[in-house]
Amino acid sequence: MYTMSSSDFTVHTSECDAVGSGMPISSLPDEVQSLDDLDCDCWDVFDSFEEIE
Ligand SMILES: [Zn+2]
């Protein structure tokens, strides 16, 4: 369900329009500790970080 942008390596949902032709990844990077670390609007559909996992 995660996609990493090949241009800036930000992580998005697989449905995100902003990521373009990124590469699918199986899990969030260790650096991502909270929703605040995910800048894109595609994560706004999640109310809490727990919902993503
Ligand atoms: Zn996104």
mmCIF file of the protein (N, C-alpha, C, O) and its ligand, coordinates in Angstrom:
data_MODEL
# 
_entry.id   MODEL 
# 
loop_
_entity.id 
_entity.type 
_entity.pdbx_number_of_molecules 
1 polymer     1 
2 non-polymer 1 
# 
_entity_poly.entity_id                      1 
_entity_poly.type                           'polypeptide(L)' 
_entity_poly.nstd_linkage                   no 
_entity_poly.nstd_monomer                   no 
_entity_poly.pdbx_seq_one_letter_code       MYTMSSSDFTVHTSECDAVGSGMPISSLPDEVQSLDDLDCDCWDVFDSFEEIE 
_entity_poly.pdbx_seq_one_letter_code_can   MYTMSSSDFTVHTSECDAVGSGMPISSLPDEVQSLDDLDCDCWDVFDSFEEIE 
_entity_poly.pdbx_strand_id                 A 
# 
loop_
_entity_poly_seq.entity_id 
_entity_poly_seq.num 
_entity_poly_seq.mon_id 
_entity_poly_seq.hetero 
1 1  MET n 
1 2  TYR n 
1 3  THR n 
1 4  MET n 
1 5  SER n 
1 6  SER n 
1 7  SER n 
1 8  ASP n 
1 9  PHE n 
1 10 THR n 
1 11 VAL n 
1 12 HIS n 
1 13 THR n 
1 14 SER n 
1 15 GLU n 
1 16 CYS n 
1 17 ASP n 
1 18 ALA n 
1 19 VAL n 
1 20 GLY n 
1 21 SER n 
1 22 GLY n 
1 23 MET n 
1 24 PRO n 
1 25 ILE n 
1 26 SER n 
1 27 SER n 
1 28 LEU n 
1 29 PRO n 
1 30 ASP n 
1 31 GLU n 
1 32 VAL n 
1 33 GLN n 
1 34 SER n 
1 35 LEU n 
1 36 ASP n 
1 37 ASP n 
1 38 LEU n 
1 39 ASP n 
1 40 CYS n 
1 41 ASP n 
1 42 CYS n 
1 43 TRP n 
1 44 ASP n 
1 45 VAL n 
1 46 PHE n 
1 47 ASP n 
1 48 SER n 
1 49 PHE n 
1 50 GLU n 
1 51 GLU n 
1 52 ILE n 
1 53 GLU n 
# 
loop_
_struct_asym.id 
_struct_asym.entity_id 
A 1 
B 2 
# 
loop_
_chem_comp.id 
_chem_comp.type 
_chem_comp.mon_nstd_flag 
ALA 'L-peptide linking' y 
ASP 'L-peptide linking' y 
CYS 'L-peptide linking' y 
GLN 'L-peptide linking' y 
GLU 'L-peptide linking' y 
GLY 'peptide linking'   y 
HIS 'L-peptide linking' y 
ILE 'L-peptide linking' y 
LEU 'L-peptide linking' y 
MET 'L-peptide linking' y 
PHE 'L-peptide linking' y 
PRO 'L-peptide linking' y 
SER 'L-peptide linking' y 
THR 'L-peptide linking' y 
TRP 'L-peptide linking' y 
TYR 'L-peptide linking' y 
VAL 'L-peptide linking' y 
ZN  non-polymer         . 
# 
_pdbx_entity_nonpoly.entity_id   2 
_pdbx_entity_nonpoly.name        ? 
_pdbx_entity_nonpoly.comp_id     ZN 
# 
_pdbx_nonpoly_scheme.asym_id         B 
_pdbx_nonpoly_scheme.entity_id       2 
_pdbx_nonpoly_scheme.mon_id          ZN 
_pdbx_nonpoly_scheme.ndb_seq_num     1 
_pdbx_nonpoly_scheme.pdb_seq_num     101 
_pdbx_nonpoly_scheme.auth_seq_num    101 
_pdbx_nonpoly_scheme.pdb_mon_id      ZN 
_pdbx_nonpoly_scheme.auth_mon_id     ZN 
_pdbx_nonpoly_scheme.pdb_strand_id   A 
_pdbx_nonpoly_scheme.pdb_ins_code    . 
# 
loop_
_atom_site.group_PDB 
_atom_site.id 
_atom_site.type_symbol 
_atom_site.label_atom_id 
_atom_site.label_alt_id 
_atom_site.label_comp_id 
_atom_site.label_asym_id 
_atom_site.label_entity_id 
_atom_site.label_seq_id 
_atom_site.pdbx_PDB_ins_code 
_atom_site.Cartn_x 
_atom_site.Cartn_y 
_atom_site.Cartn_z 
_atom_site.occupancy 
_atom_site.B_iso_or_equiv 
_atom_site.pdbx_formal_charge 
_atom_site.auth_seq_id 
_atom_site.auth_comp_id 
_atom_site.auth_asym_id 
_atom_site.auth_atom_id 
_atom_site.pdbx_PDB_model_num 
ATOM   1   N  N  . MET A 1 1  ? 0.817  -1.208 0.000   1.00 0.00 ? 1   MET A N  1 
ATOM   2   C  CA . MET A 1 1  ? 0.000  0.000  0.000   1.00 0.00 ? 1   MET A CA 1 
ATOM   3   C  C  . MET A 1 1  ? 0.851  1.259  0.000   1.00 0.00 ? 1   MET A C  1 
ATOM   4   O  O  . MET A 1 1  ? 0.325  2.367  -0.111  1.00 0.00 ? 1   MET A O  1 
ATOM   5   N  N  . TYR A 1 2  ? 2.150  1.098  0.123   1.00 0.00 ? 2   TYR A N  1 
ATOM   6   C  CA . TYR A 1 2  ? 3.035  2.266  0.135   1.00 0.00 ? 2   TYR A CA 1 
ATOM   7   C  C  . TYR A 1 2  ? 3.769  2.403  -1.196  1.00 0.00 ? 2   TYR A C  1 
ATOM   8   O  O  . TYR A 1 2  ? 4.132  1.421  -1.844  1.00 0.00 ? 2   TYR A O  1 
ATOM   9   N  N  . THR A 1 3  ? 3.970  3.658  -1.570  1.00 0.00 ? 3   THR A N  1 
ATOM   10  C  CA . THR A 1 3  ? 4.750  3.926  -2.771  1.00 0.00 ? 3   THR A CA 1 
ATOM   11  C  C  . THR A 1 3  ? 5.771  5.013  -2.457  1.00 0.00 ? 3   THR A C  1 
ATOM   12  O  O  . THR A 1 3  ? 5.441  6.013  -1.819  1.00 0.00 ? 3   THR A O  1 
ATOM   13  N  N  . MET A 1 4  ? 6.997  4.823  -2.897  1.00 0.00 ? 4   MET A N  1 
ATOM   14  C  CA . MET A 1 4  ? 8.025  5.829  -2.654  1.00 0.00 ? 4   MET A CA 1 
ATOM   15  C  C  . MET A 1 4  ? 8.285  6.611  -3.925  1.00 0.00 ? 4   MET A C  1 
ATOM   16  O  O  . MET A 1 4  ? 8.539  6.031  -4.981  1.00 0.00 ? 4   MET A O  1 
ATOM   17  N  N  . SER A 1 5  ? 8.222  7.929  -3.822  1.00 0.00 ? 5   SER A N  1 
ATOM   18  C  CA . SER A 1 5  ? 8.509  8.780  -4.977  1.00 0.00 ? 5   SER A CA 1 
ATOM   19  C  C  . SER A 1 5  ? 9.959  8.632  -5.399  1.00 0.00 ? 5   SER A C  1 
ATOM   20  O  O  . SER A 1 5  ? 10.864 8.690  -4.568  1.00 0.00 ? 5   SER A O  1 
ATOM   21  N  N  . SER A 1 6  ? 10.176 8.441  -6.691  1.00 0.00 ? 6   SER A N  1 
ATOM   22  C  CA . SER A 1 6  ? 11.542 8.287  -7.171  1.00 0.00 ? 6   SER A CA 1 
ATOM   23  C  C  . SER A 1 6  ? 12.271 9.622  -7.262  1.00 0.00 ? 6   SER A C  1 
ATOM   24  O  O  . SER A 1 6  ? 13.494 9.652  -7.404  1.00 0.00 ? 6   SER A O  1 
ATOM   25  N  N  . SER A 1 7  ? 11.527 10.735 -7.180  1.00 0.00 ? 7   SER A N  1 
ATOM   26  C  CA . SER A 1 7  ? 12.171 12.042 -7.316  1.00 0.00 ? 7   SER A CA 1 
ATOM   27  C  C  . SER A 1 7  ? 12.662 12.587 -5.982  1.00 0.00 ? 7   SER A C  1 
ATOM   28  O  O  . SER A 1 7  ? 13.767 13.124 -5.906  1.00 0.00 ? 7   SER A O  1 
ATOM   29  N  N  . ASP A 1 8  ? 11.855 12.456 -4.922  1.00 0.00 ? 8   ASP A N  1 
ATOM   30  C  CA . ASP A 1 8  ? 12.287 13.015 -3.647  1.00 0.00 ? 8   ASP A CA 1 
ATOM   31  C  C  . ASP A 1 8  ? 12.260 11.985 -2.503  1.00 0.00 ? 8   ASP A C  1 
ATOM   32  O  O  . ASP A 1 8  ? 12.546 12.320 -1.354  1.00 0.00 ? 8   ASP A O  1 
ATOM   33  N  N  . PHE A 1 9  ? 11.914 10.731 -2.832  1.00 0.00 ? 9   PHE A N  1 
ATOM   34  C  CA . PHE A 1 9  ? 11.938 9.632  -1.872  1.00 0.00 ? 9   PHE A CA 1 
ATOM   35  C  C  . PHE A 1 9  ? 10.975 9.812  -0.701  1.00 0.00 ? 9   PHE A C  1 
ATOM   36  O  O  . PHE A 1 9  ? 11.166 9.231  0.367   1.00 0.00 ? 9   PHE A O  1 
ATOM   37  N  N  . THR A 1 10 ? 9.934  10.628 -0.915  1.00 0.00 ? 10  THR A N  1 
ATOM   38  C  CA . THR A 1 10 ? 8.881  10.680 0.083   1.00 0.00 ? 10  THR A CA 1 
ATOM   39  C  C  . THR A 1 10 ? 7.973  9.475  -0.098  1.00 0.00 ? 10  THR A C  1 
ATOM   40  O  O  . THR A 1 10 ? 7.890  8.904  -1.186  1.00 0.00 ? 10  THR A O  1 
ATOM   41  N  N  . VAL A 1 11 ? 7.294  9.094  0.974   1.00 0.00 ? 11  VAL A N  1 
ATOM   42  C  CA . VAL A 1 11 ? 6.443  7.914  0.936   1.00 0.00 ? 11  VAL A CA 1 
ATOM   43  C  C  . VAL A 1 11 ? 4.977  8.336  0.839   1.00 0.00 ? 11  VAL A C  1 
ATOM   44  O  O  . VAL A 1 11 ? 4.531  9.255  1.526   1.00 0.00 ? 11  VAL A O  1 
ATOM   45  N  N  . HIS A 1 12 ? 4.241  7.643  -0.031  1.00 0.00 ? 12  HIS A N  1 
ATOM   46  C  CA . HIS A 1 12 ? 2.833  7.969  -0.268  1.00 0.00 ? 12  HIS A CA 1 
ATOM   47  C  C  . HIS A 1 12 ? 2.006  6.690  -0.261  1.00 0.00 ? 12  HIS A C  1 
ATOM   48  O  O  . HIS A 1 12 ? 2.535  5.579  -0.274  1.00 0.00 ? 12  HIS A O  1 
ATOM   49  N  N  . THR A 1 13 ? 0.682  6.886  -0.240  1.00 0.00 ? 13  THR A N  1 
ATOM   50  C  CA . THR A 1 13 ? -0.185 5.741  -0.439  1.00 0.00 ? 13  THR A CA 1 
ATOM   51  C  C  . THR A 1 13 ? -0.099 5.316  -1.899  1.00 0.00 ? 13  THR A C  1 
ATOM   52  O  O  . THR A 1 13 ? 0.281  6.114  -2.756  1.00 0.00 ? 13  THR A O  1 
ATOM   53  N  N  . SER A 1 14 ? -0.441 4.092  -2.180  1.00 0.00 ? 14  SER A N  1 
ATOM   54  C  CA . SER A 1 14 ? -0.356 3.589  -3.554  1.00 0.00 ? 14  SER A CA 1 
ATOM   55  C  C  . SER A 1 14 ? -1.343 4.289  -4.466  1.00 0.00 ? 14  SER A C  1 
ATOM   56  O  O  . SER A 1 14 ? -1.187 4.250  -5.686  1.00 0.00 ? 14  SER A O  1 
ATOM   57  N  N  . GLU A 1 15 ? -2.385 4.946  -3.882  1.00 0.00 ? 15  GLU A N  1 
ATOM   58  C  CA . GLU A 1 15 ? -3.376 5.648  -4.693  1.00 0.00 ? 15  GLU A CA 1 
ATOM   59  C  C  . GLU A 1 15 ? -2.997 7.099  -4.940  1.00 0.00 ? 15  GLU A C  1 
ATOM   60  O  O  . GLU A 1 15 ? -3.718 7.806  -5.645  1.00 0.00 ? 15  GLU A O  1 
ATOM   61  N  N  . CYS A 1 16 ? -1.889 7.559  -4.380  1.00 0.00 ? 16  CYS A N  1 
ATOM   62  C  CA . CYS A 1 16 ? -1.553 8.980  -4.442  1.00 0.00 ? 16  CYS A CA 1 
ATOM   63  C  C  . CYS A 1 16 ? -1.238 9.432  -5.868  1.00 0.00 ? 16  CYS A C  1 
ATOM   64  O  O  . CYS A 1 16 ? -0.498 8.774  -6.599  1.00 0.00 ? 16  CYS A O  1 
ATOM   65  N  N  . ASP A 1 17 ? -1.827 10.586 -6.246  1.00 0.00 ? 17  ASP A N  1 
ATOM   66  C  CA . ASP A 1 17 ? -1.575 11.136 -7.572  1.00 0.00 ? 17  ASP A CA 1 
ATOM   67  C  C  . ASP A 1 17 ? -0.233 11.863 -7.631  1.00 0.00 ? 17  ASP A C  1 
ATOM   68  O  O  . ASP A 1 17 ? 0.365  11.965 -8.702  1.00 0.00 ? 17  ASP A O  1 
ATOM   69  N  N  . ALA A 1 18 ? 0.237  12.360 -6.515  1.00 0.00 ? 18  ALA A N  1 
ATOM   70  C  CA . ALA A 1 18 ? 1.427  13.204 -6.492  1.00 0.00 ? 18  ALA A CA 1 
ATOM   71  C  C  . ALA A 1 18 ? 2.714  12.416 -6.723  1.00 0.00 ? 18  ALA A C  1 
ATOM   72  O  O  . ALA A 1 18 ? 3.719  12.983 -7.154  1.00 0.00 ? 18  ALA A O  1 
ATOM   73  N  N  . VAL A 1 19 ? 2.691  11.131 -6.443  1.00 0.00 ? 19  VAL A N  1 
ATOM   74  C  CA . VAL A 1 19 ? 3.929  10.364 -6.477  1.00 0.00 ? 19  VAL A CA 1 
ATOM   75  C  C  . VAL A 1 19 ? 4.338  9.976  -7.898  1.00 0.00 ? 19  VAL A C  1 
ATOM   76  O  O  . VAL A 1 19 ? 5.511  9.720  -8.168  1.00 0.00 ? 19  VAL A O  1 
ATOM   77  N  N  . GLY A 1 20 ? 3.360  9.936  -8.797  1.00 0.00 ? 20  GLY A N  1 
ATOM   78  C  CA . GLY A 1 20 ? 3.694  9.588  -10.174 1.00 0.00 ? 20  GLY A CA 1 
ATOM   79  C  C  . GLY A 1 20 ? 4.149  8.153  -10.293 1.00 0.00 ? 20  GLY A C  1 
ATOM   80  O  O  . GLY A 1 20 ? 3.524  7.247  -9.741  1.00 0.00 ? 20  GLY A O  1 
ATOM   81  N  N  . SER A 1 21 ? 5.252  7.940  -11.023 1.00 0.00 ? 21  SER A N  1 
ATOM   82  C  CA . SER A 1 21 ? 5.757  6.588  -11.235 1.00 0.00 ? 21  SER A CA 1 
ATOM   83  C  C  . SER A 1 21 ? 6.803  6.235  -10.187 1.00 0.00 ? 21  SER A C  1 
ATOM   84  O  O  . SER A 1 21 ? 7.981  6.056  -10.495 1.00 0.00 ? 21  SER A O  1 
ATOM   85  N  N  . GLY A 1 22 ? 6.351  6.139  -8.957  1.00 0.00 ? 22  GLY A N  1 
ATOM   86  C  CA . GLY A 1 22 ? 7.269  5.769  -7.887  1.00 0.00 ? 22  GLY A CA 1 
ATOM   87  C  C  . GLY A 1 22 ? 7.407  4.275  -7.800  1.00 0.00 ? 22  GLY A C  1 
ATOM   88  O  O  . GLY A 1 22 ? 6.813  3.533  -8.583  1.00 0.00 ? 22  GLY A O  1 
ATOM   89  N  N  . MET A 1 23 ? 8.199  3.837  -6.836  1.00 0.00 ? 23  MET A N  1 
ATOM   90  C  CA . MET A 1 23 ? 8.377  2.392  -6.684  1.00 0.00 ? 23  MET A CA 1 
ATOM   91  C  C  . MET A 1 23 ? 7.625  1.900  -5.454  1.00 0.00 ? 23  MET A C  1 
ATOM   92  O  O  . MET A 1 23 ? 7.718  2.495  -4.381  1.00 0.00 ? 23  MET A O  1 
ATOM   93  N  N  . PRO A 1 24 ? 6.877  0.807  -5.618  1.00 0.00 ? 24  PRO A N  1 
ATOM   94  C  CA . PRO A 1 24 ? 6.147  0.246  -4.475  1.00 0.00 ? 24  PRO A CA 1 
ATOM   95  C  C  . PRO A 1 24 ? 7.095  -0.283 -3.415  1.00 0.00 ? 24  PRO A C  1 
ATOM   96  O  O  . PRO A 1 24 ? 8.098  -0.918 -3.740  1.00 0.00 ? 24  PRO A O  1 
ATOM   97  N  N  . ILE A 1 25 ? 6.787  -0.030 -2.152  1.00 0.00 ? 25  ILE A N  1 
ATOM   98  C  CA . ILE A 1 25 ? 7.569  -0.588 -1.058  1.00 0.00 ? 25  ILE A CA 1 
ATOM   99  C  C  . ILE A 1 25 ? 6.612  -1.307 -0.115  1.00 0.00 ? 25  ILE A C  1 
ATOM   100 O  O  . ILE A 1 25 ? 5.421  -0.996 -0.089  1.00 0.00 ? 25  ILE A O  1 
ATOM   101 N  N  . SER A 1 26 ? 7.109  -2.246 0.643   1.00 0.00 ? 26  SER A N  1 
ATOM   102 C  CA . SER A 1 26 ? 6.234  -3.091 1.446   1.00 0.00 ? 26  SER A CA 1 
ATOM   103 C  C  . SER A 1 26 ? 5.936  -2.512 2.818   1.00 0.00 ? 26  SER A C  1 
ATOM   104 O  O  . SER A 1 26 ? 4.976  -2.925 3.468   1.00 0.00 ? 26  SER A O  1 
ATOM   105 N  N  . SER A 1 27 ? 6.737  -1.572 3.262   1.00 0.00 ? 27  SER A N  1 
ATOM   106 C  CA . SER A 1 27 ? 6.489  -1.000 4.579   1.00 0.00 ? 27  SER A CA 1 
ATOM   107 C  C  . SER A 1 27 ? 7.093  0.390  4.669   1.00 0.00 ? 27  SER A C  1 
ATOM   108 O  O  . SER A 1 27 ? 7.937  0.773  3.859   1.00 0.00 ? 27  SER A O  1 
ATOM   109 N  N  . LEU A 1 28 ? 6.645  1.137  5.667   1.00 0.00 ? 28  LEU A N  1 
ATOM   110 C  CA . LEU A 1 28 ? 7.169  2.481  5.872   1.00 0.00 ? 28  LEU A CA 1 
ATOM   111 C  C  . LEU A 1 28 ? 8.617  2.416  6.346   1.00 0.00 ? 28  LEU A C  1 
ATOM   112 O  O  . LEU A 1 28 ? 8.988  1.495  7.075   1.00 0.00 ? 28  LEU A O  1 
ATOM   113 N  N  . PRO A 1 29 ? 9.438  3.383  5.941   1.00 0.00 ? 29  PRO A N  1 
ATOM   114 C  CA . PRO A 1 29 ? 10.827 3.425  6.419   1.00 0.00 ? 29  PRO A CA 1 
ATOM   115 C  C  . PRO A 1 29 ? 10.879 3.640  7.929   1.00 0.00 ? 29  PRO A C  1 
ATOM   116 O  O  . PRO A 1 29 ? 9.947  4.188  8.517   1.00 0.00 ? 29  PRO A O  1 
ATOM   117 N  N  . ASP A 1 30 ? 11.953 3.214  8.540   1.00 0.00 ? 30  ASP A N  1 
ATOM   118 C  CA . ASP A 1 30 ? 12.108 3.383  9.981   1.00 0.00 ? 30  ASP A CA 1 
ATOM   119 C  C  . ASP A 1 30 ? 12.100 4.846  10.394  1.00 0.00 ? 30  ASP A C  1 
ATOM   120 O  O  . ASP A 1 30 ? 11.757 5.183  11.528  1.00 0.00 ? 30  ASP A O  1 
ATOM   121 N  N  . GLU A 1 31 ? 12.485 5.720  9.453   1.00 0.00 ? 31  GLU A N  1 
ATOM   122 C  CA . GLU A 1 31 ? 12.551 7.145  9.771   1.00 0.00 ? 31  GLU A CA 1 
ATOM   123 C  C  . GLU A 1 31 ? 11.168 7.742  10.014  1.00 0.00 ? 31  GLU A C  1 
ATOM   124 O  O  . GLU A 1 31 ? 11.032 8.760  10.693  1.00 0.00 ? 31  GLU A O  1 
ATOM   125 N  N  . VAL A 1 32 ? 10.150 7.105  9.457   1.00 0.00 ? 32  VAL A N  1 
ATOM   126 C  CA . VAL A 1 32 ? 8.793  7.620  9.606   1.00 0.00 ? 32  VAL A CA 1 
ATOM   127 C  C  . VAL A 1 32 ? 8.218  7.164  10.942  1.00 0.00 ? 32  VAL A C  1 
ATOM   128 O  O  . VAL A 1 32 ? 7.920  5.984  11.128  1.00 0.00 ? 32  VAL A O  1 
ATOM   129 N  N  . GLN A 1 33 ? 8.066  8.096  11.858  1.00 0.00 ? 33  GLN A N  1 
ATOM   130 C  CA . GLN A 1 33 ? 7.600  7.766  13.206  1.00 0.00 ? 33  GLN A CA 1 
ATOM   131 C  C  . GLN A 1 33 ? 6.171  8.221  13.458  1.00 0.00 ? 33  GLN A C  1 
ATOM   132 O  O  . GLN A 1 33 ? 5.530  7.739  14.391  1.00 0.00 ? 33  GLN A O  1 
ATOM   133 N  N  . SER A 1 34 ? 5.660  9.141  12.645  1.00 0.00 ? 34  SER A N  1 
ATOM   134 C  CA . SER A 1 34 ? 4.314  9.651  12.863  1.00 0.00 ? 34  SER A CA 1 
ATOM   135 C  C  . SER A 1 34 ? 3.762  10.213 11.567  1.00 0.00 ? 34  SER A C  1 
ATOM   136 O  O  . SER A 1 34 ? 4.481  10.346 10.577  1.00 0.00 ? 34  SER A O  1 
ATOM   137 N  N  . LEU A 1 35 ? 2.474  10.543 11.582  1.00 0.00 ? 35  LEU A N  1 
ATOM   138 C  CA . LEU A 1 35 ? 1.857  11.136 10.404  1.00 0.00 ? 35  LEU A CA 1 
ATOM   139 C  C  . LEU A 1 35 ? 2.505  12.462 10.040  1.00 0.00 ? 35  LEU A C  1 
ATOM   140 O  O  . LEU A 1 35 ? 2.471  12.872 8.880   1.00 0.00 ? 35  LEU A O  1 
ATOM   141 N  N  . ASP A 1 36 ? 3.096  13.135 11.024  1.00 0.00 ? 36  ASP A N  1 
ATOM   142 C  CA . ASP A 1 36 ? 3.742  14.413 10.765  1.00 0.00 ? 36  ASP A CA 1 
ATOM   143 C  C  . ASP A 1 36 ? 4.956  14.257 9.851   1.00 0.00 ? 36  ASP A C  1 
ATOM   144 O  O  . ASP A 1 36 ? 5.387  15.222 9.219   1.00 0.00 ? 36  ASP A O  1 
ATOM   145 N  N  . ASP A 1 37 ? 5.504  13.053 9.782   1.00 0.00 ? 37  ASP A N  1 
ATOM   146 C  CA . ASP A 1 37 ? 6.650  12.800 8.910   1.00 0.00 ? 37  ASP A CA 1 
ATOM   147 C  C  . ASP A 1 37 ? 6.226  12.589 7.460   1.00 0.00 ? 37  ASP A C  1 
ATOM   148 O  O  . ASP A 1 37 ? 7.064  12.558 6.558   1.00 0.00 ? 37  ASP A O  1 
ATOM   149 N  N  . LEU A 1 38 ? 4.923  12.443 7.244   1.00 0.00 ? 38  LEU A N  1 
ATOM   150 C  CA . LEU A 1 38 ? 4.400  12.216 5.894   1.00 0.00 ? 38  LEU A CA 1 
ATOM   151 C  C  . LEU A 1 38 ? 3.718  13.490 5.419   1.00 0.00 ? 38  LEU A C  1 
ATOM   152 O  O  . LEU A 1 38 ? 2.610  13.809 5.851   1.00 0.00 ? 38  LEU A O  1 
ATOM   153 N  N  . ASP A 1 39 ? 4.381  14.209 4.535   1.00 0.00 ? 39  ASP A N  1 
ATOM   154 C  CA . ASP A 1 39 ? 3.938  15.551 4.172   1.00 0.00 ? 39  ASP A CA 1 
ATOM   155 C  C  . ASP A 1 39 ? 2.710  15.581 3.276   1.00 0.00 ? 39  ASP A C  1 
ATOM   156 O  O  . ASP A 1 39 ? 1.926  16.529 3.326   1.00 0.00 ? 39  ASP A O  1 
ATOM   157 N  N  . CYS A 1 40 ? 2.539  14.563 2.468   1.00 0.00 ? 40  CYS A N  1 
ATOM   158 C  CA . CYS A 1 40 ? 1.550  14.635 1.398   1.00 0.00 ? 40  CYS A CA 1 
ATOM   159 C  C  . CYS A 1 40 ? 0.100  14.552 1.906   1.00 0.00 ? 40  CYS A C  1 
ATOM   160 O  O  . CYS A 1 40 ? -0.185 13.941 2.936   1.00 0.00 ? 40  CYS A O  1 
ATOM   161 N  N  . ASP A 1 41 ? -0.796 15.184 1.149   1.00 0.00 ? 41  ASP A N  1 
ATOM   162 C  CA . ASP A 1 41 ? -2.220 15.165 1.490   1.00 0.00 ? 41  ASP A CA 1 
ATOM   163 C  C  . ASP A 1 41 ? -2.818 13.763 1.426   1.00 0.00 ? 41  ASP A C  1 
ATOM   164 O  O  . ASP A 1 41 ? -3.871 13.514 2.013   1.00 0.00 ? 41  ASP A O  1 
ATOM   165 N  N  . CYS A 1 42 ? -2.161 12.849 0.723   1.00 0.00 ? 42  CYS A N  1 
ATOM   166 C  CA . CYS A 1 42 ? -2.724 11.505 0.582   1.00 0.00 ? 42  CYS A CA 1 
ATOM   167 C  C  . CYS A 1 42 ? -2.862 10.813 1.924   1.00 0.00 ? 42  CYS A C  1 
ATOM   168 O  O  . CYS A 1 42 ? -3.639 9.866  2.040   1.00 0.00 ? 42  CYS A O  1 
ATOM   169 N  N  . TRP A 1 43 ? -2.134 11.252 2.940   1.00 0.00 ? 43  TRP A N  1 
ATOM   170 C  CA . TRP A 1 43 ? -2.209 10.633 4.263   1.00 0.00 ? 43  TRP A CA 1 
ATOM   171 C  C  . TRP A 1 43 ? -3.308 11.233 5.112   1.00 0.00 ? 43  TRP A C  1 
ATOM   172 O  O  . TRP A 1 43 ? -3.573 10.751 6.213   1.00 0.00 ? 43  TRP A O  1 
ATOM   173 N  N  . ASP A 1 44 ? -3.965 12.296 4.608   1.00 0.00 ? 44  ASP A N  1 
ATOM   174 C  CA . ASP A 1 44 ? -5.008 12.955 5.391   1.00 0.00 ? 44  ASP A CA 1 
ATOM   175 C  C  . ASP A 1 44 ? -6.201 12.044 5.644   1.00 0.00 ? 44  ASP A C  1 
ATOM   176 O  O  . ASP A 1 44 ? -6.969 12.272 6.578   1.00 0.00 ? 44  ASP A O  1 
ATOM   177 N  N  . VAL A 1 45 ? -6.363 11.007 4.812   1.00 0.00 ? 45  VAL A N  1 
ATOM   178 C  CA . VAL A 1 45 ? -7.494 10.103 5.000   1.00 0.00 ? 45  VAL A CA 1 
ATOM   179 C  C  . VAL A 1 45 ? -7.328 9.247  6.254   1.00 0.00 ? 45  VAL A C  1 
ATOM   180 O  O  . VAL A 1 45 ? -8.286 8.638  6.730   1.00 0.00 ? 45  VAL A O  1 
ATOM   181 N  N  . PHE A 1 46 ? -6.124 9.205  6.778   1.00 0.00 ? 46  PHE A N  1 
ATOM   182 C  CA . PHE A 1 46 ? -5.881 8.440  7.993   1.00 0.00 ? 46  PHE A CA 1 
ATOM   183 C  C  . PHE A 1 46 ? -5.965 9.363  9.207   1.00 0.00 ? 46  PHE A C  1 
ATOM   184 O  O  . PHE A 1 46 ? -5.387 10.449 9.220   1.00 0.00 ? 46  PHE A O  1 
ATOM   185 N  N  . ASP A 1 47 ? -6.695 8.911  10.224  1.00 0.00 ? 47  ASP A N  1 
ATOM   186 C  CA . ASP A 1 47 ? -6.854 9.717  11.430  1.00 0.00 ? 47  ASP A CA 1 
ATOM   187 C  C  . ASP A 1 47 ? -5.672 9.577  12.370  1.00 0.00 ? 47  ASP A C  1 
ATOM   188 O  O  . ASP A 1 47 ? -5.348 10.509 13.106  1.00 0.00 ? 47  ASP A O  1 
ATOM   189 N  N  . SER A 1 48 ? -5.034 8.435  12.349  1.00 0.00 ? 48  SER A N  1 
ATOM   190 C  CA . SER A 1 48 ? -3.921 8.205  13.262  1.00 0.00 ? 48  SER A CA 1 
ATOM   191 C  C  . SER A 1 48 ? -2.890 7.305  12.599  1.00 0.00 ? 48  SER A C  1 
ATOM   192 O  O  . SER A 1 48 ? -3.190 6.596  11.639  1.00 0.00 ? 48  SER A O  1 
ATOM   193 N  N  . PHE A 1 49 ? -1.685 7.343  13.120  1.00 0.00 ? 49  PHE A N  1 
ATOM   194 C  CA . PHE A 1 49 ? -0.605 6.532  12.569  1.00 0.00 ? 49  PHE A CA 1 
ATOM   195 C  C  . PHE A 1 49 ? -0.929 5.046  12.714  1.00 0.00 ? 49  PHE A C  1 
ATOM   196 O  O  . PHE A 1 49 ? -0.524 4.237  11.879  1.00 0.00 ? 49  PHE A O  1 
ATOM   197 N  N  . GLU A 1 50 ? -1.648 4.688  13.756  1.00 0.00 ? 50  GLU A N  1 
ATOM   198 C  CA . GLU A 1 50 ? -1.994 3.299  14.004  1.00 0.00 ? 50  GLU A CA 1 
ATOM   199 C  C  . GLU A 1 50 ? -2.862 2.732  12.873  1.00 0.00 ? 50  GLU A C  1 
ATOM   200 O  O  . GLU A 1 50 ? -2.792 1.543  12.562  1.00 0.00 ? 50  GLU A O  1 
ATOM   201 N  N  . GLU A 1 51 ? -3.678 3.595  12.267  1.00 0.00 ? 51  GLU A N  1 
ATOM   202 C  CA . GLU A 1 51 ? -4.562 3.146  11.194  1.00 0.00 ? 51  GLU A CA 1 
ATOM   203 C  C  . GLU A 1 51 ? -3.788 2.695  9.959   1.00 0.00 ? 51  GLU A C  1 
ATOM   204 O  O  . GLU A 1 51 ? -4.234 1.807  9.232   1.00 0.00 ? 51  GLU A O  1 
ATOM   205 N  N  . ILE A 1 52 ? -2.633 3.303  9.725   1.00 0.00 ? 52  ILE A N  1 
ATOM   206 C  CA . ILE A 1 52 ? -1.831 2.947  8.559   1.00 0.00 ? 52  ILE A CA 1 
ATOM   207 C  C  . ILE A 1 52 ? -1.254 1.548  8.731   1.00 0.00 ? 52  ILE A C  1 
ATOM   208 O  O  . ILE A 1 52 ? -1.261 0.748  7.796   1.00 0.00 ? 52  ILE A O  1 
ATOM   209 N  N  . GLU A 1 53 ? -0.766 1.265  9.901   1.00 0.00 ? 53  GLU A N  1 
ATOM   210 C  CA . GLU A 1 53 ? -0.186 -0.056 10.168  1.00 0.00 ? 53  GLU A CA 1 
ATOM   211 C  C  . GLU A 1 53 ? -1.312 -1.070 10.199  1.00 0.00 ? 53  GLU A C  1 
ATOM   212 O  O  . GLU A 1 53 ? -1.067 -2.258 10.408  1.00 0.00 ? 53  GLU A O  1 
HETATM 213 ZN ZN . ZN  B 2 .  ? 1.005  11.377 -1.487  1.00 0.00 2 101 ZN  A ZN 1 
# 
